[in-house]
Every structure is written in C-alpha cells, then in structure tokens.
Amino acid sequence: MSELTERTALVTGAGNGLGRAIALGLARAGAEVVLVGRTRATLEETRALLPDPSLGRVAVCDVAAEAEVAALREELAELEIGILVNNAGIGGPVRPLVEIETAEWDEVFDANVRSIFLMCRAFLPAMTARGRGDVINVASVSGKRPLTRRTPYTASKMAVIGLTRTLAFEVGPLGVSVNSLSPGPCRGPRMERNFTLEAAATGSSYAEAEESFVSRAALRRLVEQDEVAAAALAMLRMPGLCGADIDLSAGMIAPA
C-alpha cells in the first residue's frame, strides 16, 4: 500500500500497545512516522518493526510536560506533520472514587487529556497554515458508558471526546479534520492488568473478571490491536469525517 506516501504521521505512545499497532499500520500504508514516547528503548523496538525503519524517527518526550512538547515541536520543525495521532494515556487506579488520591486523579488527566491539549496546540498551527491535516484522538468506549471503580479514566476519556468535537469546529473551516477513535477493551498487557485488579477488587478469578467484561459486548470478545490500527487508517480514507467519534468496541456500547 502507498496511499499515505509523502505524508508524515506523528504517533504518541508509540512504544507499545495501540500506539505501536497504529504506527505500524500507518507505515505499511506508506507514511513516514515519528514515534513519540517516554522510553527510547521501546520506541526503537517499534522502529525496528517498521517495513522500512529508515522511514521512522524516534523522539523521546513526555507529552504531558509543556516544556518537552515545546522542545519536540522545535526538534521536528523541518517536518510537515500532516497526521497527528494522540494515543498516549494511562489506565489509572481501579478503586472507588472516594478512595482515589488527588495526585492519582491529576496523573490520569495529565496523561489522557492535558497531553492532547499540548500536542494539538503545538502542531495544529502548521496544519491550519497549510490548510490540511488530520488529527485522531484515541478516546475509549469507557468514556461513553459506566465503568465502576474507574472514574478518573472514564471521565478523562469523555473529556477527550468533548475536546475533539469542539476542536473540530475550530479548525475544520481551516482544512483540518479532528476525530476521535473509541476502542473497546483491547487484548494486551493493559487489559491483563485491569482484569487482574478487577478480580482482586471483586474476589473473583481472572477468567471471571474477563468474562464479565466481554459479556457486555455484542460480539462477546475483546478488540484486537490490529483492528484499531485498521480503523485509524479507515478514518483517514474518509475525507468528510470531522468531529466524529468512531466506536470500535465489538458492540460494547450496545444496549444490554
């Protein structure tokens, strides 16, 4: 595939999980990719997996830190970033709201919402000046339905959807499309962690915690990371898509 040839994509949280899968999917479609994250070693692992590692660039940055994002923008000033995928984020605590510390709440919102604000503020001006660009903010199905003992996470992901819809109206008239992608629970280390914590909190087994979660989905299964990457590519193929939230949850938001 070469549909994204001559386009450069920046993917945050690209060292593992969904960020890695999305970066690989964009690279397979022909894009040059800038792999952004906090750990150089995992970013280099992602670059080694690219179809052509020479078309990947590693940039270490804490995207929730204002000074680091400003430095990243300067570091990449010579590149025409035409696709921005804000994927970085954390799961946060798995406890009732009354047991959550203020610092834990702030940490989740910094990673999941502040990072998107900072990255969009840094890289949107060049897109709007060119009159073209695409922003995909990775939200979550959990921002659209209750998820007990996960209040900071669900609130932050709802904030991402609200940020996306408002920002789309700010920059859409200037030629930039902004959308969010809301995966359901994806197979991988994060969900393994969540099922382990949920099992401990409820006194159930790991298998019971997983089954309780996936039973809420119409397809009765987890989403695969490659499916999320394919959805991101599909969104880029839809030029009229703007201000939308794309659900990819195996039917997790379907009525019970």
C-alpha positions in Angstrom: 0.0 0.0 0.0 1.2 3.5 -0.7 -1.9 5.7 -0.1 0.0 7.7 2.6 3.2 8.1 0.7 4.6 11.6 1.1 2.6 12.1 4.4 4.3 12.2 7.8 2.4 11.0 10.8 3.3 11.6 14.5 2.0 8.9 16.9 2.3 9.4 20.7 2.6 6.4 23.0 4.2 4.6 20.1 6.4 2.4 22.1 3.9 -0.4 22.7 0.2 -1.4 22.6 -2.2 0.6 20.4 0.4 3.3 19.6 2.8 0.7 18.2 0.0 -1.0 16.2 -1.3 2.3 14.8 2.3 3.4 13.9 2.9 0.1 12.1 -0.4 0.4 10.2 0.4 3.9 9.0 3.9 2.9 8.0 2.5 -0.1 6.0 0.3 2.4 4.2 3.3 4.4 3.1 3.6 7.1 5.7 6.8 8.3 7.3 6.2 8.0 11.1 7.5 9.9 14.1 7.4 7.6 17.1 6.9 9.6 20.3 7.0 8.3 23.9 8.9 8.5 27.1 11.1 5.4 26.7 13.7 5.3 23.9 14.2 1.5 24.1 10.6 0.6 23.3 10.3 3.3 20.6 13.4 1.8 18.9 11.7 -1.6 19.1 8.8 -0.2 17.3 11.0 1.4 14.6 12.7 -1.9 14.1 9.3 -3.4 13.2 8.5 -0.9 10.5 8.5 -2.1 6.9 11.3 0.4 6.3 12.9 1.5 9.6 14.7 4.4 7.8 11.2 6.0 7.4 10.7 6.0 11.2 12.0 8.6 13.6 12.2 8.3 17.3 11.5 11.3 19.6 11.6 10.9 23.3 9.1 13.2 25.0 6.7 13.3 27.9 3.7 14.7 26.0 2.0 15.8 29.3 5.0 18.2 30.0 4.6 21.6 28.4 8.4 22.3 28.1 9.0 18.9 26.5 6.3 19.3 24.0 7.6 22.8 23.0 11.1 21.2 22.5 9.6 18.4 20.4 7.9 20.9 18.1 11.3 22.6 17.6 13.0 19.3 17.1 10.5 18.4 14.3 10.2 21.9 12.8 11.6 20.8 9.4 9.0 18.0 9.1 5.5 18.5 7.7 3.4 16.7 10.2 0.2 16.0 8.4 -1.3 13.3 10.7 -1.3 13.6 14.4 -2.4 10.6 16.4 -2.8 11.4 20.1 -2.7 7.9 21.6 -0.6 8.3 24.8 -2.5 7.6 28.0 -2.7 5.6 31.2 -5.4 3.5 32.8 -5.2 4.9 36.3 -6.4 3.4 39.6 -9.0 0.7 39.9 -10.8 1.7 43.1 -14.0 3.5 44.2 -13.8 7.3 43.7 -13.8 8.0 47.5 -10.5 6.0 47.8 -8.7 7.8 45.0 -6.0 10.3 45.8 -5.9 13.8 44.2 -2.5 13.1 42.7 -3.8 9.9 41.0 -6.7 11.8 39.5 -4.4 14.5 38.2 -2.0 12.0 36.8 -4.7 10.4 34.7 -6.0 13.7 33.4 -2.4 14.9 32.6 -1.7 11.8 30.6 -5.0 11.4 28.9 -6.3 15.0 28.3 -3.5 17.6 29.0 -1.2 15.7 26.6 -3.8 16.1 23.8 -4.2 19.8 24.5 -0.5 20.4 24.5 0.2 18.3 21.3 -2.7 19.9 19.4 -1.6 23.4 20.5 1.9 22.7 19.3 1.2 21.0 15.9 -2.1 22.4 14.7 -0.8 25.9 13.7 1.3 24.4 10.9 -1.6 22.3 9.7 -4.0 25.2 9.6 -1.4 27.4 7.9 -1.2 24.7 5.1 -4.9 24.2 5.0 -4.8 20.5 5.5 -4.2 17.9 8.2 -5.8 15.1 10.2 -5.9 14.6 14.0 -7.1 11.4 15.6 -7.5 11.4 19.4 -7.7 8.0 20.9 -10.6 8.0 23.4 -12.4 4.9 24.7 -15.7 3.3 24.8 -15.4 3.7 28.6 -15.9 7.4 28.1 -19.5 6.6 26.9 -20.8 4.1 29.4 -20.3 3.4 33.1 -17.2 1.6 34.3 -17.2 1.1 38.0 -14.0 1.8 40.0 -12.5 3.6 37.0 -13.9 7.1 37.5 -10.7 9.1 36.6 -10.2 7.1 33.4 -13.8 7.3 32.2 -14.1 11.0 33.0 -10.8 11.7 31.1 -11.9 9.8 28.0 -15.3 11.6 28.0 -13.2 14.8 28.1 -11.2 13.6 25.1 -14.5 13.2 23.1 -15.7 16.7 24.1 -12.3 18.2 23.3 -12.4 16.5 19.9 -15.9 17.7 18.9 -15.2 21.3 19.9 -11.8 21.4 18.3 -13.2 20.1 15.1 -15.4 23.2 14.8 -12.4 25.5 15.5 -10.1 24.1 12.8 -12.4 22.3 10.4 -13.1 25.5 8.5 -9.3 25.8 8.1 -9.0 22.4 6.4 -8.0 20.2 9.4 -10.2 17.2 10.3 -10.3 16.2 14.0 -11.9 13.0 15.1 -11.7 10.6 18.0 -11.5 6.8 17.9 -13.0 4.9 20.8 -11.8 1.3 21.1 -13.3 -1.1 23.5 -11.1 -3.3 25.7 -8.2 -4.4 23.6 -6.2 -7.6 24.0 -2.9 -6.8 25.6 -1.0 -6.0 28.8 -3.2 -3.1 29.9 -6.4 -5.3 29.9 -4.5 -8.1 31.6 -3.6 -5.6 34.3 -7.2 -4.4 34.5 -8.7 -7.9 34.7 -6.1 -8.8 37.5 -7.0 -5.7 39.5 -10.8 -6.2 38.9 -10.5 -9.8 40.1 -8.7 -8.7 43.2 -11.3 -6.0 43.9 -14.3 -8.2 43.5 -12.9 -11.5 44.9 -13.4 -13.2 41.5 -11.0 -15.1 39.3 -9.1 -13.6 36.4 -11.3 -15.6 33.9 -14.5 -14.4 35.6 -13.3 -10.8 35.5 -12.6 -11.1 31.8 -15.8 -12.9 31.0 -17.9 -10.3 33.0 -16.3 -7.5 30.9 -16.6 -9.1 27.4 -20.1 -10.3 28.0 -21.2 -6.7 27.7 -20.1 -6.6 24.1 -22.4 -7.7 21.2 -19.5 -9.8 19.7 -18.6 -11.2 23.2 -14.9 -10.7 22.7 -12.0 -8.2 23.1 -10.9 -6.0 20.3 -7.5 -6.7 18.6 -4.9 -4.0 18.4 -4.6 -4.5 14.6 -8.3 -3.8 14.3 -7.7 -0.4 16.0 -4.9 0.3 13.5 -7.2 -0.6 10.6 -9.9 1.7 12.0 -7.4 4.6 12.2 -6.5 4.1 8.5 -10.2 3.8 7.6 -10.8 7.2 9.2 -8.0 8.8 7.1 -9.7 7.4 4.0 -12.9 9.3 4.8 -12.3 12.9 3.8 -15.8 14.1 5.0 -15.2 12.7 8.5 -14.8 15.6 11.1 -16.0 16.0 14.7 -16.9 12.3 14.8 -16.3 9.6 17.4 -15.8 6.2 15.9 -16.8 3.3 18.1 -14.7 0.1 17.8 -15.8 -1.8 20.8 -17.1 -5.1 19.4 -20.5 -3.7 20.3 -19.6 -2.7 23.9 -22.0 0.2 23.8 -24.9 -1.8 22.5 -27.8 -2.0 25.0 -27.7 -5.0 27.3 
